[in-house]
Amino acid sequence: MFYSLCKTILHHGSGRQTTATTLMLKHKHYLLQNLFMNARCVSSEANPNQQSFPVSYLINKCGFSLGSALSASKRLTFEIPDQPDAVIHMFKRYGFCDADIFRLIKRYPRVLSCNPDKTLMPRLEFFYSKGMSNTDIAHILCGCPLLLGRSLQNHVTPNFNLLSDLLLSDSKVISAARNDPFILFRHGDRYLKPFINLLQDHGVPRTQIASLICNWPRSIGVCLNHFRKCVEEVREKGYDPSSAEFIRAVVVLSQLGKAGWERKTVVYKSWGWSEKDILVAFRKNPWSLMTSESKIMAVMKFFVEKMDCESLYLAKHPNLLMYSLEKRLIPRALVLHFLLRNKLIDKKPNLNTLFVYSEKLFLEKFVNCFDEAPQLLKLYRDQSDLAK
């Protein structure tokens, strides 16, 4: 039927051509072209075996699903395996494992169209020259595969050197890039320097700025105006800009945002904390504000109802909010209750000390020194194992 229709269209377009008939013929040829295109689409959908080569390659070689392969293949033009095979071989030459290679391809299918010698090798050589391991490079490229599309000479190298000058070591740049691979992708002059200048204007020393970029680079991936407000708010809360606590507080506020701060405030106030109590806890340990609302409620309930504490005890020791209930707090509490119930100790020890102790020190002080050590250890281990 389709080919009969095509023949009919061409037949009606023949004969002496006036201006009008010429226009009609062009229109009919346009219809013919669309009919061929539609027939091709229908044929492809009806016959999955007639897939394009890139689709077949992505499915059979790289583990793509049909839907993912169809989507990814739109920007792939190779018709034989030589090009993509050369890309995979290049990564293997540089020590990438299959899992890393196929993870990168799934994140950035266009890598299969890259020139191995002109595009991939110079970048891989550059990263290796800076001290990156195979694992580092795989982690960074999978996290930000768009780096492969950035100019090595005009972008990647200047960005790396800018960070190296600030952090005073290539190894710290690598740590920063592992924490946020996009730090090598963004334009340093337009993206990084405004944040650095802002912190310097507020009296933050170079060492603390370097600490922020190395350990929490995502914190400067936010809007500059939002970051500025966080810095100003932390100063208003009385933090010393030259201290490490100042940077940690800025990191927390930049990630938490105003709405997040208000949600945590509501939870703490439900346990009788005042604004001042919340600020005391925040000053002592800014990370305590990053704890989820459900976790705050659970830990508060544990200390108030099971450990017979005032809720304000945690304002003075906010680090306790960050420990796992199942893996640390409850197992150690069970040991403590056993010791008190069996009068193996005279009084309850300082709870902050009890829970802060390392595993080795806790066992030494509260388990192994007693004759009942086997029973205590079983009690402790069984509860800890349940949490795994």
Disulfide bonds with the S-S distance in Angstrom:
none
